[in-house]
Amino acid sequence: MSNLLDYLQNVNQSWQKMPFNEVDALILAQAAYLAYRPLLKNHYHQFKDLKNQTALIRKAVSTTWYPEENQKLITALAQNQRFSEIQWSDFWEINDHNTQQQFSAITFKLPNNCYYLSFGGTDGTFLGIKEDLNMSFQKIVPSQRSGLKYFNRISQKYSGEFYLGGHSKGGNVAIYSLLHASLADQVRIKKVFNFDGPGFGNDEKSLSYNQIKNKVNKFVPQSSVVGRLLESRHDFMVVKSSGRGFHQHDLFTWQVENHHLVTLPETDAFSNYISQTTSEVVAEIDDENKEYYLDSLYDLFTATDIASVTDLKKNWLPNLIELLKVIKDSDPQLRKSWLTTTKDMVIISFKSTKILFKKNKYRGP
């Protein structure tokens, strides 16, 4: 089965012969993860500028979740007739520990006076992960405000129409920008693509959301975890993935046929179980305790030299010892809060697991 890299290998049609489609949107959502500062520093503004620039491409993908796959992606984009002349501009990036915000966005210029605003997802730092977790108790997180601000700025700068999109948190930010844009600007937005990004809880049942839902295209893999968080609606499309469990969040595992994503009728038992369990945890633990629990865990990691998931994996045993030492030296009341909240989450998870196995539907992701 093919994926987005195979699509780039096989598809070279011009935009006139084959209009913008969901696989194009998927590719440009993945491209938002690049480090664009070194590219702009070298005055590169198109994918074709990166042809044969192996060292620079490696630098641009070095901080992404999957550097090898992203290197193949950018190399293919530089050589592909359909994408090579796409220009990028208006790169914006925010990493603010005070507001707990990790945000990035880039604008791709498409033919016919049309633009794709691609919002970056979580970058693997604990700062980015913390902002994602804040969605469980904050009605609005800083990246959502920044996304709307970014769209407003771009819509004033350029005439024409827009696509908005992103992967993970980026997909959520894209929908938030549509939802809160002015009515005049909402008309200029053709479609919004949310690739396995979280929902908005009960806000998705509001009248304002219903008014824009026809422009929203949400896709999740069959074992989706992230895309089912805070998801009160079920009008998303399920994509077949070659990955297992949480690895299906990786867009390189999503299956492509011609110029469409391969879809399935519904999510699997693993995704439904995680969605149910997470919803119960969010509902049963009050916002104040969630905030205190998550803030203290974030403080735990920031008290060490471990800044990202990658750092945690490197020398995992010394890092684990360092974390345990910080926990041991922490305030007794704080340790008690961690123990209580963690116990609550384990109990809820255990109850959900019993229900899942009792129904005899779970066979593993």
N, C-alpha and C positions, 0 to 999 in steps of 0.2 A: 504494500500500500504506500502511496506517495505522501510526502509532507511538503511544507512550504519551500524547502530547498529543491525538491524535485519540480515543483511548480515553476521556479525560476529557471531551471534547466530546460524545461519543455515549452514554456510560454514566452514568446517574444513579440506578440501582436502589439500594434500601436494602440493608444487609448481611443482612437477613432474607430478602430475595428472591434475592440473589445472594451466596453466602458468599465469604469471603476467597480470592483466587486469586493466581496467579503474577504477573499484571500489576500487581495491587495491591502485591505485595511488591516488584516492580521500581520502582514509583513511590516507595514509602517508602524504598527503598535510595538512590535519587537524592536524595530530600529530606534525607538525612543530611548532605549537603555544605553545607547552608546555614550561615551564621554566625548562631547562635541567640542570642548574647549581646545584640545590639541589640533583638531581639524580646522577650526576657525582661525587658530593662531597661524596656521600655514596657508590661510586664505583659500581653503577648500570649501566649496558650497554646493557641490553636486557629487553624486555617487561616482560618476565617471572620472572625477578628479582623483579618486582613490585607486584607480587601476594600476596594478604593479607596485602599490605602496604598502607592501607587506608589513614592514616595521611599524608604520603609523597605524595601520589597521589593528595590529596586535595591541598597541598602546590604547586605542579607542575602546577595545573590548575587554581589556585586562580586568576591569572592576565589575564586569557583568556576571550573572549567575552561571552562564555556560559559555566561557570564552572561545572554545574551539568551534562550537556551532555558530556563534555569532561572527567569528572570523570567516567561516564559510559563507555565511549570509551576506556580509558586506562585500566580499570578493565577488559573489554572484551578482549582487545588485550593480556593481561597477561595470560588469560585462553584459548585463541584460539590456537589450534595446528598449524595453518598456520602462525600466526604472533608471537607467544610467543618467538621463538628463534631468531627473527630478532635482529641484533645488531645495535646500533647506535654509531656514533663517530664524531669527528671533528666539534663539536658544535662551532659556531661563532656568536657573537652578537655585534652589534654596536648601541649605542644611543648617537648621537653627535648633540647637539643643535647648534653648530657653523656652521656645514655644513648642518644642518637640515636633518639628516639621521637617520632612524630607520630600522635596518636590522638584520635578523637572518637567519641561515641556519644550517641544520643537515644532515648527511649522514647515510642512512640505508643500511646495507649489506644484499643483497638478495642471494639466491643460485646461483650456476654456475658462480661465479666470476663476479657478476653484482651488481651495486649500484644504489640506488635511492637518488638523491640529492634533498632535499625538502627545498624550500625557504619560509620563513614565510611571512605572509601578514601583513597588518596594525594591530597594537596591541591595538588600541583604545585610545592611547595617542594623544594629539594635535600635538606632534612632528611627529608621524607617519602619521597623517592625512594631515599635512602641506606638507610633502614630496610627498604624492599622488597628492595634488593640484598643486604642482610645475611642474608636468608633463604637465600642460596646457600651460606653457611658456618656460620650459627648455627642450632642445633636449635630454639631458641625465641627470638623477638624480643620486645622489651618490650610492643608493642601487643597481642600475644597474651595475655600475662599480665594486662594492663589490661582486655582484653575479658572474660576469665574473672572477674576481680575485679568488674567492672561487672555482669555477669550475676548473680553471687552476691549482690551488694547489692540488685539489683532483685527477685530471686526471694524474698528475705527481706522486702522492703518490701511487695510485692503478692502477694495470693493469686491463684489462677487459673492460666491456661495461657499459653504464650508461643510466638511465632514469633521466630526470629532471622534476620537477613539483612544483606547488605551487598554493595557493588560493589567489585571489585578487591581490595585488601588487606582491606577490610571483610568481604568474603565469606569469606576465609580465617580471619579473627578469629572470625566467627560459628560456623564449623565447629569451630574450636579450643575455643570456649566449650562447645559441646555435648559434644565429645570428653572434656573434662576436668571437666565438671560432676559433682556427686554423682549416684548412681543415682536417688535420690528426685527430684532436679531434672530429670534426663534424661527421666523419665516425664512431667513437666509441659511439656516442649518438644514442640510438635506437629510443626513442620517447621523446617528451616533452609534458607535460600536463599543460594546463592553465585553471584553474577553476574560471571562472568569473573574470578574471583579465583584466585590461585596454589594449587597443591596442597601436599602435605606430604611429597613424596618417598617413600621406602620405608615411612614411618610409615603410609601408606594401606593397606599390606598386613598391618598388625598385626591381632591378634584384636580389640582394643578398637575399632578403626575399623570392622571388619566388623559389630560389634554395634550400631553407630549408623547405618550407611550407608543404611538404609531411610528414615531421616528427612531425609537430605541430598538437596537438589534443586540440582544444579549446572548452570548454563547458560553456554555460550560461543558467540560468533558464529562464522561459518564460517571466517573468517581470524584466529581467535584467536591472540594472542601471550601476553598476561599470564596468561590462564586455563590455558594449557598448561604454564606453568613449574612445575617440580617435581611434575608430574602423572604418577603411576605407574598410575593407573586410567584407564579409558576409558568409564566409565558416566555421562558427562555428556550433556546434551541440546544439540544444535547449533541456534542461532537464526539465522534469515535476517536479514541487516543490509543497509541501503542504503549503508553506508559502504564505503570502500576501505582495504585494509591495516590499519594500526594504528588508523585512525579508527573502525573497528568496535568498539573498546573503549568508545566513546561510547554510552550507553544510549538516547539519543534517536534513534539510527540503527536500533535493533532493531525488527523488524516485529511488529505485533499484529493479530490477527484475532479479533473478538468479545472474549472474555475470556481468550484464550490467546496465547502467543507463537508465531509461525510457525516451525516447525522444519524442519530439513533432515536427510538421512540421515547426513551425516558432514562433518568439517572439510575444507577444501580443501588443495591442494598447498602453498600459501604457509604456512599454519598448520603443516602437517606438517614442512615444511622448517625453519622457525624452531624448532619443538619439538625436532627431532632435533639441530640445530646447538647449541642452548642446552644440551641434555642432555650433549652431548659436551664442551662447554667446562667445564661444572660438574664433570663426571667426571674430566677430564684435568688440570685445574689444581687443585693441592692447596689445602686450606682456608686454610693459613697464607699462601700467596701471594695467594689471592683476597682475604683480609682486608686484607693489606698494600696490595694494588693499589687496592681500593675505598676504604680509609681515606685513602690518599694523594690519590686523586682528589677525595674529599670535602673534604680539607684545602685542595686547590687552589682549589676554588670558594669555600670559606668565607674564604679569604685575600683575596677580592675583595669588592666590594659587590653581587655577583650572588647573590640569595637564592632565586630561583625560575626556572622555565622562562619565565615571562612577562618577568622582568627580563632574561633572556638574549636574548630576541627583540627587546626594545627596544634601539635603538642597537646592533645586533648587531656592527657593525664595530669600534667602540670597545671593546666587551666582549671581542671576539676578541683584539684587540691586548693588552688587559689580561691575559687568560688566558695568552697566549703569553709575555708578560713574566714572569709568575709561574713558568711552566715553565722559562724560560731561567735564572732566578735560583735554581731549586730545587737540591737536593743532587744531585751527579752520580750517586750510587748509586741515588737515587730515580728519576732519569730513565732509568737503565739498566733498572730493574725495570719501569717503564711500557713501555719499548720491547720487552722480552722478552715480557711478558704479552700486550701488544697484538698482537705478531707471532704468538704461539701462537693467539690467538683468530681472527686473519685466516686462518691456515693451515687451522684446523678449518673455518671458514666456507667457504673456497674449496673444500675437499674435498667438503663437503656440497652446495655449489652445483653442482659437476661431476656428482655423483650425480643431483641433481634434474633437470638439463637432459638428462643421458644418458637418463633414463627418459622424457623428452619429455612430462612431465606439467605442467610449470610454464608458465602463461600470464599470470602477473602477478596481484596481488591485485585 
